[in-house]
């Protein structure tokens, strides 16, 4: 049944959008946790290699996330205007752009996998063990990029259930294939950390095949045909304009995380592994919170298309309230059970000590982060990707990176300096987001 999210009870609209989006993200978070659990049984070098590779791959995926943000904004606006044909045109342009970007990255990423790990501070044993993980993830980036963008299209259309099903399918397949390819099973040889990359690529690829089946067979509000895949200059220009802001926004955030990993790498492989465990646990809760944020983006886009800006704003504040309640509860659990959570993944005393320290410090900024993530997503849903880009530039590059360097190398806070800098930056992000959103300039964004 097609729902109209531009009228009726906002709580119901938020519920119908947010629940499948939260479940979608929880499946992704569960996979991230299960993946690192299996890899912890291989070696600390395997975990560290994944942590470093993911920090770099996230930088690349920022391009896909930027296109996905643009696709969500443009599709949502057209659906709000009751124009599904133009929504399909925007969707096809997003897919074309994604294919061009991902294929451009694949070949050099595969060739220079070793140099990437070395540049990020990887020690020789870790580089040797994790090299093929990096190469495979770079070479097959197209399936993950498409998974992001196609789900962005479904979310913009309000088809949150389809987005949930596609990501859920790929995550379940990943979880099943992970131990098979990592440890070997029957005729499949033991591949170690390389097997995790193979499992991820296959699982994501099947998820993308499901998404394309839905789009080409009119199982959603948007129907795409092979004839849709033609260059539409005016739509592509708008898409690129919005996506460039979204890409830069995520590149800034991703680059800052890469620098944080690079600083932590100075303290050895164990420190990187502990940090990776803590981040994976955080992802397990942050991704469901992003599900709520994605719901806000859809509601903003569709309601602006329907000429209802006040309903869009009200939807965002209601989403913020839910997210604050959720992440406050999570932060308390993290602070109390940090040692047990890290110990579940790796019982090494040094890993538990370092990882739990990071988890406890990270949890202190969760409430502020609840506002920052929802409001940033709302700006993107309105097609205003410029404002969150400025927010990221100020909070991450002008504040977080210099502060981390100062705390670590000048005040000798060691890894704690990185964790503290991240929390302070996220708190500032939340406060800045509230101030800028209340100005209301996003209501006049042209998409």
RAKA-V945693 format. One record per residue. N is the residue number from 0. RES is the residue in three letters. SS is DSSP state (a for helix, b for strand, c for the rest). PHI is phi as a letter, one per 30 degrees, with the letter a starting at -180 (NA if undefined). D_LAST is the distance of its C-alpha to the last C-alpha in whole Angstrom. Layout:
n=N res=RES ss=SS phi=PHI d_last=D_LAST
n=N res=RES ss=SS phi=PHI d_last=D_LAST
//
This chain:
n=0 res=UNK ss=c phi=NA d_last=27
n=1 res=UNK ss=c phi=d d_last=23
n=2 res=UNK ss=c phi=c d_last=22
n=3 res=UNK ss=c phi=c d_last=20
n=4 res=UNK ss=c phi=d d_last=19
n=5 res=UNK ss=c phi=c d_last=17
n=6 res=UNK ss=c phi=b d_last=21
n=7 res=UNK ss=c phi=i d_last=24
n=8 res=UNK ss=c phi=d d_last=26
n=9 res=UNK ss=a phi=d d_last=23
n=10 res=UNK ss=a phi=d d_last=26
n=11 res=UNK ss=a phi=d d_last=26
n=12 res=UNK ss=a phi=d d_last=23
n=13 res=UNK ss=a phi=d d_last=23
n=14 res=UNK ss=a phi=d d_last=26
n=15 res=UNK ss=a phi=d d_last=25
n=16 res=UNK ss=a phi=d d_last=22
n=17 res=UNK ss=a phi=d d_last=24
n=18 res=UNK ss=a phi=e d_last=27
n=19 res=UNK ss=a phi=d d_last=26
n=20 res=UNK ss=a phi=d d_last=24
n=21 res=UNK ss=a phi=d d_last=26
n=22 res=UNK ss=a phi=d d_last=29
n=23 res=UNK ss=a phi=e d_last=27
n=24 res=UNK ss=a phi=d d_last=27
n=25 res=UNK ss=a phi=d d_last=30
n=26 res=UNK ss=a phi=d d_last=31
n=27 res=UNK ss=a phi=d d_last=30
n=28 res=UNK ss=a phi=d d_last=31
n=29 res=UNK ss=a phi=d d_last=35
n=30 res=UNK ss=a phi=d d_last=35
n=31 res=UNK ss=a phi=e d_last=34
n=32 res=UNK ss=a phi=d d_last=37
n=33 res=UNK ss=a phi=d d_last=39
n=34 res=UNK ss=a phi=e d_last=38
n=35 res=UNK ss=a phi=d d_last=40
n=36 res=UNK ss=a phi=d d_last=43
n=37 res=UNK ss=a phi=d d_last=44
n=38 res=UNK ss=a phi=d d_last=43
n=39 res=UNK ss=a phi=d d_last=45
n=40 res=UNK ss=c phi=d d_last=48
n=41 res=UNK ss=c phi=d d_last=48
n=42 res=UNK ss=c phi=a d_last=48
n=43 res=UNK ss=a phi=d d_last=47
n=44 res=UNK ss=a phi=d d_last=46
n=45 res=UNK ss=a phi=d d_last=44
n=46 res=UNK ss=a phi=d d_last=42
n=47 res=UNK ss=a phi=d d_last=41
n=48 res=UNK ss=a phi=d d_last=40
n=49 res=UNK ss=a phi=d d_last=38
n=50 res=UNK ss=a phi=d d_last=37
n=51 res=UNK ss=a phi=d d_last=36
n=52 res=UNK ss=a phi=d d_last=35
n=53 res=UNK ss=a phi=d d_last=32
n=54 res=UNK ss=a phi=d d_last=31
n=55 res=UNK ss=a phi=d d_last=31
n=56 res=UNK ss=a phi=d d_last=29
n=57 res=UNK ss=a phi=d d_last=26
n=58 res=UNK ss=a phi=d d_last=26
n=59 res=UNK ss=a phi=d d_last=25
n=60 res=UNK ss=a phi=d d_last=23
n=61 res=UNK ss=a phi=e d_last=21
n=62 res=UNK ss=a phi=d d_last=19
n=63 res=UNK ss=a phi=d d_last=19
n=64 res=UNK ss=a phi=d d_last=17
n=65 res=UNK ss=a phi=d d_last=15
n=66 res=UNK ss=a phi=d d_last=14
n=67 res=UNK ss=a phi=d d_last=14
n=68 res=UNK ss=a phi=d d_last=12
n=69 res=UNK ss=a phi=d d_last=9
n=70 res=UNK ss=a phi=d d_last=10
n=71 res=UNK ss=a phi=e d_last=11
n=72 res=UNK ss=a phi=d d_last=7
n=73 res=UNK ss=a phi=d d_last=6
n=74 res=UNK ss=a phi=d d_last=10
n=75 res=UNK ss=a phi=d d_last=10
n=76 res=UNK ss=a phi=d d_last=7
n=77 res=UNK ss=a phi=d d_last=9
n=78 res=UNK ss=a phi=d d_last=12
n=79 res=UNK ss=a phi=d d_last=12
n=80 res=UNK ss=c phi=d d_last=12
n=81 res=UNK ss=c phi=i d_last=15
n=82 res=UNK ss=c phi=b d_last=14
n=83 res=UNK ss=a phi=d d_last=15
n=84 res=UNK ss=a phi=d d_last=16
n=85 res=UNK ss=a phi=d d_last=12
n=86 res=UNK ss=a phi=d d_last=12
n=87 res=UNK ss=a phi=d d_last=15
n=88 res=UNK ss=a phi=d d_last=14
n=89 res=UNK ss=a phi=d d_last=11
n=90 res=UNK ss=a phi=d d_last=14
n=91 res=UNK ss=a phi=d d_last=16
n=92 res=UNK ss=a phi=d d_last=14
n=93 res=UNK ss=a phi=d d_last=14
n=94 res=UNK ss=a phi=d d_last=18
n=95 res=UNK ss=a phi=e d_last=19
n=96 res=UNK ss=a phi=d d_last=17
n=97 res=UNK ss=a phi=d d_last=19
n=98 res=UNK ss=a phi=d d_last=22
n=99 res=UNK ss=a phi=d d_last=22
n=100 res=UNK ss=a phi=d d_last=22
n=101 res=UNK ss=a phi=d d_last=24
n=102 res=UNK ss=a phi=d d_last=27
n=103 res=UNK ss=a phi=d d_last=27
n=104 res=UNK ss=a phi=d d_last=28
n=105 res=UNK ss=a phi=e d_last=31
n=106 res=UNK ss=a phi=d d_last=33
n=107 res=UNK ss=a phi=d d_last=34
n=108 res=UNK ss=a phi=d d_last=33
n=109 res=UNK ss=a phi=d d_last=36
n=110 res=UNK ss=a phi=d d_last=38
n=111 res=UNK ss=c phi=c d_last=38
n=112 res=UNK ss=a phi=e d_last=38
n=113 res=UNK ss=a phi=d d_last=41
n=114 res=UNK ss=a phi=d d_last=40
n=115 res=UNK ss=a phi=d d_last=37
n=116 res=UNK ss=a phi=d d_last=39
n=117 res=UNK ss=a phi=d d_last=42
n=118 res=UNK ss=a phi=d d_last=39
n=119 res=UNK ss=c phi=d d_last=38
n=120 res=UNK ss=c phi=j d_last=42
n=121 res=UNK ss=c phi=d d_last=43
n=122 res=UNK ss=c phi=d d_last=47
n=123 res=UNK ss=a phi=e d_last=49
n=124 res=UNK ss=a phi=d d_last=49
n=125 res=UNK ss=a phi=d d_last=46
n=126 res=UNK ss=a phi=d d_last=45
n=127 res=UNK ss=a phi=d d_last=47
n=128 res=UNK ss=a phi=d d_last=46
n=129 res=UNK ss=a phi=c d_last=43
n=130 res=UNK ss=a phi=e d_last=42
n=131 res=UNK ss=a phi=d d_last=41
n=132 res=UNK ss=a phi=d d_last=39
n=133 res=UNK ss=a phi=d d_last=37
n=134 res=UNK ss=a phi=d d_last=37
n=135 res=UNK ss=a phi=d d_last=36
n=136 res=UNK ss=a phi=d d_last=33
n=137 res=UNK ss=a phi=d d_last=32
n=138 res=UNK ss=a phi=d d_last=33
n=139 res=UNK ss=c phi=c d_last=31
n=140 res=UNK ss=a phi=d d_last=28
n=141 res=UNK ss=a phi=d d_last=26
n=142 res=UNK ss=a phi=d d_last=27
n=143 res=UNK ss=a phi=d d_last=26
n=144 res=UNK ss=a phi=d d_last=22
n=145 res=UNK ss=a phi=d d_last=22
n=146 res=UNK ss=a phi=e d_last=23
n=147 res=UNK ss=a phi=d d_last=20
n=148 res=UNK ss=a phi=d d_last=17
n=149 res=UNK ss=a phi=d d_last=19
n=150 res=UNK ss=a phi=d d_last=19
n=151 res=UNK ss=a phi=d d_last=16
n=152 res=UNK ss=a phi=d d_last=15
n=153 res=UNK ss=a phi=d d_last=17
n=154 res=UNK ss=a phi=d d_last=16
n=155 res=UNK ss=a phi=d d_last=13
n=156 res=UNK ss=c phi=d d_last=15
n=157 res=UNK ss=c phi=i d_last=17
n=158 res=UNK ss=c phi=d d_last=20
n=159 res=UNK ss=a phi=d d_last=21
n=160 res=UNK ss=a phi=d d_last=25
n=161 res=UNK ss=a phi=d d_last=24
n=162 res=UNK ss=a phi=d d_last=23
n=163 res=UNK ss=a phi=d d_last=26
n=164 res=UNK ss=a phi=d d_last=28
n=165 res=UNK ss=a phi=d d_last=27
n=166 res=UNK ss=a phi=d d_last=27
n=167 res=UNK ss=a phi=d d_last=30
n=168 res=UNK ss=a phi=d d_last=32
n=169 res=UNK ss=a phi=d d_last=31
n=170 res=UNK ss=a phi=d d_last=33
n=171 res=UNK ss=a phi=d d_last=36
n=172 res=UNK ss=a phi=d d_last=36
n=173 res=UNK ss=a phi=e d_last=36
n=174 res=UNK ss=a phi=d d_last=38
n=175 res=UNK ss=a phi=d d_last=41
n=176 res=UNK ss=a phi=d d_last=41
n=177 res=UNK ss=a phi=e d_last=41
n=178 res=UNK ss=a phi=d d_last=45
n=179 res=UNK ss=a phi=d d_last=46
n=180 res=UNK ss=a phi=d d_last=44
n=181 res=UNK ss=a phi=d d_last=45
n=182 res=UNK ss=a phi=c d_last=49
n=183 res=UNK ss=c phi=i d_last=49
n=184 res=UNK ss=b phi=a d_last=51
n=185 res=UNK ss=c phi=h d_last=53
n=186 res=UNK ss=c phi=d d_last=52
n=187 res=UNK ss=b phi=d d_last=49
n=188 res=UNK ss=c phi=d d_last=50
n=189 res=UNK ss=c phi=d d_last=50
n=190 res=UNK ss=c phi=c d_last=47
n=191 res=UNK ss=c phi=i d_last=46
n=192 res=UNK ss=a phi=d d_last=43
n=193 res=UNK ss=a phi=d d_last=42
n=194 res=UNK ss=a phi=d d_last=42
n=195 res=UNK ss=a phi=d d_last=39
n=196 res=UNK ss=a phi=d d_last=37
n=197 res=UNK ss=a phi=d d_last=38
n=198 res=UNK ss=a phi=d d_last=38
n=199 res=UNK ss=a phi=d d_last=34
n=200 res=UNK ss=a phi=d d_last=33
n=201 res=UNK ss=a phi=d d_last=35
n=202 res=UNK ss=a phi=d d_last=34
n=203 res=UNK ss=a phi=d d_last=30
n=204 res=UNK ss=a phi=d d_last=31
n=205 res=UNK ss=a phi=d d_last=32
n=206 res=UNK ss=a phi=d d_last=29
n=207 res=UNK ss=a phi=d d_last=27
n=208 res=UNK ss=a phi=d d_last=29
n=209 res=UNK ss=a phi=d d_last=29
n=210 res=UNK ss=a phi=e d_last=25
n=211 res=UNK ss=a phi=d d_last=25
n=212 res=UNK ss=a phi=d d_last=28
n=213 res=UNK ss=a phi=d d_last=25
n=214 res=UNK ss=a phi=d d_last=22
n=215 res=UNK ss=a phi=d d_last=25
n=216 res=UNK ss=c phi=c d_last=27
n=217 res=UNK ss=c phi=h d_last=25
n=218 res=UNK ss=c phi=c d_last=25
n=219 res=UNK ss=c phi=b d_last=22
n=220 res=UNK ss=c phi=d d_last=19
n=221 res=UNK ss=c phi=c d_last=18
n=222 res=UNK ss=c phi=c d_last=21
n=223 res=UNK ss=c phi=c d_last=21
n=224 res=UNK ss=c phi=c d_last=23
n=225 res=UNK ss=a phi=d d_last=25
n=226 res=UNK ss=a phi=d d_last=24
n=227 res=UNK ss=a phi=d d_last=20
n=228 res=UNK ss=c phi=d d_last=21
n=229 res=UNK ss=c phi=b d_last=20
n=230 res=UNK ss=c phi=d d_last=18
n=231 res=UNK ss=c phi=c d_last=15
n=232 res=UNK ss=a phi=e d_last=15
n=233 res=UNK ss=a phi=d d_last=11
n=234 res=UNK ss=a phi=d d_last=10
n=235 res=UNK ss=a phi=d d_last=12
n=236 res=UNK ss=a phi=d d_last=11
n=237 res=UNK ss=a phi=d d_last=7
n=238 res=UNK ss=a phi=d d_last=9
n=239 res=UNK ss=a phi=d d_last=11
n=240 res=UNK ss=a phi=d d_last=10
n=241 res=UNK ss=a phi=d d_last=8
n=242 res=UNK ss=a phi=d d_last=11
n=243 res=UNK ss=a phi=d d_last=14
n=244 res=UNK ss=a phi=d d_last=13
n=245 res=UNK ss=a phi=d d_last=13
n=246 res=UNK ss=a phi=d d_last=16
n=247 res=UNK ss=a phi=d d_last=18
n=248 res=UNK ss=a phi=e d_last=18
n=249 res=UNK ss=a phi=d d_last=20
n=250 res=UNK ss=a phi=d d_last=22
n=251 res=UNK ss=a phi=d d_last=23
n=252 res=UNK ss=a phi=d d_last=24
n=253 res=UNK ss=a phi=d d_last=26
n=254 res=UNK ss=a phi=d d_last=27
n=255 res=UNK ss=a phi=d d_last=29
n=256 res=UNK ss=a phi=d d_last=30
n=257 res=UNK ss=a phi=d d_last=32
n=258 res=UNK ss=a phi=d d_last=34
n=259 res=UNK ss=a phi=d d_last=35
n=260 res=UNK ss=a phi=d d_last=36
n=261 res=UNK ss=a phi=d d_last=38
n=262 res=UNK ss=a phi=d d_last=39
n=263 res=UNK ss=a phi=d d_last=41
n=264 res=UNK ss=a phi=d d_last=42
n=265 res=UNK ss=c phi=d d_last=45
n=266 res=UNK ss=c phi=c d_last=46
n=267 res=UNK ss=c phi=j d_last=47
n=268 res=UNK ss=a phi=d d_last=46
n=269 res=UNK ss=a phi=d d_last=47
n=270 res=UNK ss=a phi=d d_last=44
n=271 res=UNK ss=a phi=d d_last=42
n=272 res=UNK ss=a phi=d d_last=43
n=273 res=UNK ss=a phi=d d_last=43
n=274 res=UNK ss=a phi=d d_last=39
n=275 res=UNK ss=a phi=d d_last=38
n=276 res=UNK ss=a phi=d d_last=40
n=277 res=UNK ss=a phi=d d_last=38
n=278 res=UNK ss=a phi=d d_last=35
n=279 res=UNK ss=a phi=d d_last=35
n=280 res=UNK ss=a phi=d d_last=36
n=281 res=UNK ss=a phi=d d_last=33
n=282 res=UNK ss=a phi=e d_last=31
n=283 res=UNK ss=a phi=e d_last=33
n=284 res=UNK ss=a phi=c d_last=32
n=285 res=UNK ss=a phi=d d_last=28
n=286 res=UNK ss=a phi=d d_last=27
n=287 res=UNK ss=a phi=e d_last=27
n=288 res=UNK ss=a phi=d d_last=26
n=289 res=UNK ss=a phi=d d_last=23
n=290 res=UNK ss=a phi=e d_last=23
n=291 res=UNK ss=a phi=d d_last=23
n=292 res=UNK ss=a phi=d d_last=20
n=293 res=UNK ss=a phi=d d_last=18
n=294 res=UNK ss=a phi=d d_last=19
n=295 res=UNK ss=a phi=d d_last=17
n=296 res=UNK ss=a phi=d d_last=14
n=297 res=UNK ss=a phi=d d_last=14
n=298 res=UNK ss=a phi=d d_last=15
n=299 res=UNK ss=a phi=d d_last=12
n=300 res=UNK ss=a phi=d d_last=9
n=301 res=UNK ss=a phi=d d_last=11
n=302 res=UNK ss=a phi=d d_last=13
n=303 res=UNK ss=a phi=d d_last=10
n=304 res=UNK ss=a phi=d d_last=9
n=305 res=UNK ss=c phi=d d_last=13
n=306 res=UNK ss=c phi=i d_last=13
n=307 res=UNK ss=c phi=b d_last=15
n=308 res=UNK ss=a phi=d d_last=14
n=309 res=UNK ss=a phi=d d_last=18
n=310 res=UNK ss=a phi=d d_last=18
n=311 res=UNK ss=a phi=d d_last=15
n=312 res=UNK ss=a phi=d d_last=17
n=313 res=UNK ss=a phi=d d_last=21
n=314 res=UNK ss=a phi=d d_last=20
n=315 res=UNK ss=a phi=d d_last=19
n=316 res=UNK ss=a phi=d d_last=22
n=317 res=UNK ss=a phi=d d_last=24
n=318 res=UNK ss=a phi=d d_last=23
n=319 res=UNK ss=a phi=e d_last=24
n=320 res=UNK ss=a phi=d d_last=28
n=321 res=UNK ss=a phi=d d_last=28
n=322 res=UNK ss=a phi=d d_last=27
n=323 res=UNK ss=a phi=d d_last=30
n=324 res=UNK ss=a phi=e d_last=32
n=325 res=UNK ss=a phi=d d_last=32
n=326 res=UNK ss=a phi=d d_last=32
n=327 res=UNK ss=a phi=d d_last=35
n=328 res=UNK ss=a phi=d d_last=37
n=329 res=UNK ss=a phi=d d_last=36
n=330 res=UNK ss=a phi=d d_last=37
n=331 res=UNK ss=a phi=d d_last=40
n=332 res=UNK ss=a phi=d d_last=41
n=333 res=UNK ss=a phi=d d_last=40
n=334 res=UNK ss=a phi=d d_last=42
n=335 res=UNK ss=a phi=d d_last=45
n=336 res=UNK ss=a phi=c d_last=45
n=337 res=UNK ss=a phi=e d_last=44
n=338 res=UNK ss=a phi=d d_last=47
n=339 res=UNK ss=a phi=d d_last=47
n=340 res=UNK ss=a phi=d d_last=44
n=341 res=UNK ss=a phi=d d_last=44
n=342 res=UNK ss=a phi=d d_last=48
n=343 res=UNK ss=a phi=d d_last=47
n=344 res=UNK ss=a phi=d d_last=45
n=345 res=UNK ss=c phi=a d_last=48
n=346 res=UNK ss=c phi=d d_last=51
n=347 res=UNK ss=c phi=e d_last=52
n=348 res=UNK ss=a phi=e d_last=53
n=349 res=UNK ss=a phi=d d_last=51
n=350 res=UNK ss=a phi=d d_last=48
n=351 res=UNK ss=a phi=d d_last=48
n=352 res=UNK ss=a phi=d d_last=49
n=353 res=UNK ss=a phi=d d_last=46
n=354 res=UNK ss=a phi=d d_last=43
n=355 res=UNK ss=a phi=d d_last=44
n=356 res=UNK ss=a phi=d d_last=44
n=357 res=UNK ss=a phi=d d_last=40
n=358 res=UNK ss=a phi=d d_last=39
n=359 res=UNK ss=a phi=d d_last=41
n=360 res=UNK ss=a phi=d d_last=39
n=361 res=UNK ss=a phi=e d_last=36
n=362 res=UNK ss=a phi=d d_last=36
n=363 res=UNK ss=c phi=d d_last=37
n=364 res=UNK ss=c phi=c d_last=33
n=365 res=UNK ss=a phi=d d_last=32
n=366 res=UNK ss=a phi=d d_last=31
n=367 res=UNK ss=a phi=d d_last=29
n=368 res=UNK ss=a phi=d d_last=27
n=369 res=UNK ss=a phi=e d_last=26
n=370 res=UNK ss=a phi=d d_last=24
n=371 res=UNK ss=a phi=e d_last=23
n=372 res=UNK ss=a phi=d d_last=21
n=373 res=UNK ss=a phi=d d_last=20
n=374 res=UNK ss=a phi=d d_last=18
n=375 res=UNK ss=a phi=d d_last=17
n=376 res=UNK ss=a phi=d d_last=15
n=377 res=UNK ss=a phi=d d_last=14
n=378 res=UNK ss=a phi=e d_last=12
n=379 res=UNK ss=a phi=d d_last=11
n=380 res=UNK ss=a phi=d d_last=10
n=381 res=UNK ss=c phi=d d_last=8
n=382 res=UNK ss=c phi=i d_last=6
n=383 res=UNK ss=c phi=c d_last=9
n=384 res=UNK ss=a phi=d d_last=11
n=385 res=UNK ss=a phi=d d_last=13
n=386 res=UNK ss=a phi=d d_last=15
n=387 res=UNK ss=a phi=d d_last=16
n=388 res=UNK ss=a phi=d d_last=17
n=389 res=UNK ss=a phi=d d_last=19
n=390 res=UNK ss=a phi=e d_last=21
n=391 res=UNK ss=a phi=d d_last=22
n=392 res=UNK ss=a phi=d d_last=23
n=393 res=UNK ss=a phi=d d_last=25
n=394 res=UNK ss=a phi=d d_last=27
n=395 res=UNK ss=a phi=c d_last=27
n=396 res=UNK ss=a phi=d d_last=28
n=397 res=UNK ss=a phi=d d_last=30
n=398 res=UNK ss=a phi=c d_last=31
n=399 res=UNK ss=a phi=d d_last=32
n=400 res=UNK ss=a phi=d d_last=33
n=401 res=UNK ss=a phi=d d_last=35
n=402 res=UNK ss=a phi=d d_last=37
n=403 res=UNK ss=a phi=d d_last=37
n=404 res=UNK ss=a phi=e d_last=39
n=405 res=UNK ss=a phi=d d_last=41
n=406 res=UNK ss=a phi=d d_last=42
n=407 res=UNK ss=a phi=d d_last=43
n=408 res=UNK ss=a phi=c d_last=45
n=409 res=UNK ss=a phi=c d_last=46
n=410 res=UNK ss=c phi=c d_last=47
n=411 res=UNK ss=c phi=h d_last=48
n=412 res=UNK ss=c phi=d d_last=46
n=413 res=UNK ss=c phi=h d_last=45
n=414 res=UNK ss=a phi=d d_last=43
n=415 res=UNK ss=a phi=e d_last=42
n=416 res=UNK ss=a phi=d d_last=41
n=417 res=UNK ss=a phi=d d_last=38
n=418 res=UNK ss=a phi=d d_last=38
n=419 res=UNK ss=a phi=d d_last=38
n=420 res=UNK ss=a phi=d d_last=35
n=421 res=UNK ss=a phi=d d_last=33
n=422 res=UNK ss=a phi=d d_last=33
n=423 res=UNK ss=a phi=d d_last=33
n=424 res=UNK ss=a phi=d d_last=30
n=425 res=UNK ss=a phi=d d_last=28
n=426 res=UNK ss=a phi=d d_last=30
n=427 res=UNK ss=a phi=d d_last=28
n=428 res=UNK ss=a phi=d d_last=25
n=429 res=UNK ss=a phi=d d_last=25
n=430 res=UNK ss=a phi=d d_last=27
n=431 res=UNK ss=a phi=d d_last=24
n=432 res=UNK ss=a phi=d d_last=21
n=433 res=UNK ss=a phi=d d_last=23
n=434 res=UNK ss=a phi=d d_last=23
n=435 res=UNK ss=a phi=d d_last=20
n=436 res=UNK ss=a phi=d d_last=18
n=437 res=UNK ss=a phi=d d_last=20
n=438 res=UNK ss=a phi=d d_last=19
n=439 res=UNK ss=c phi=i d_last=16
n=440 res=UNK ss=a phi=d d_last=14
n=441 res=UNK ss=a phi=d d_last=11
n=442 res=UNK ss=a phi=d d_last=11
n=443 res=UNK ss=a phi=c d_last=10
n=444 res=UNK ss=c phi=d d_last=6
n=445 res=UNK ss=c phi=c d_last=4
n=446 res=UNK ss=c phi=b d_last=0
//
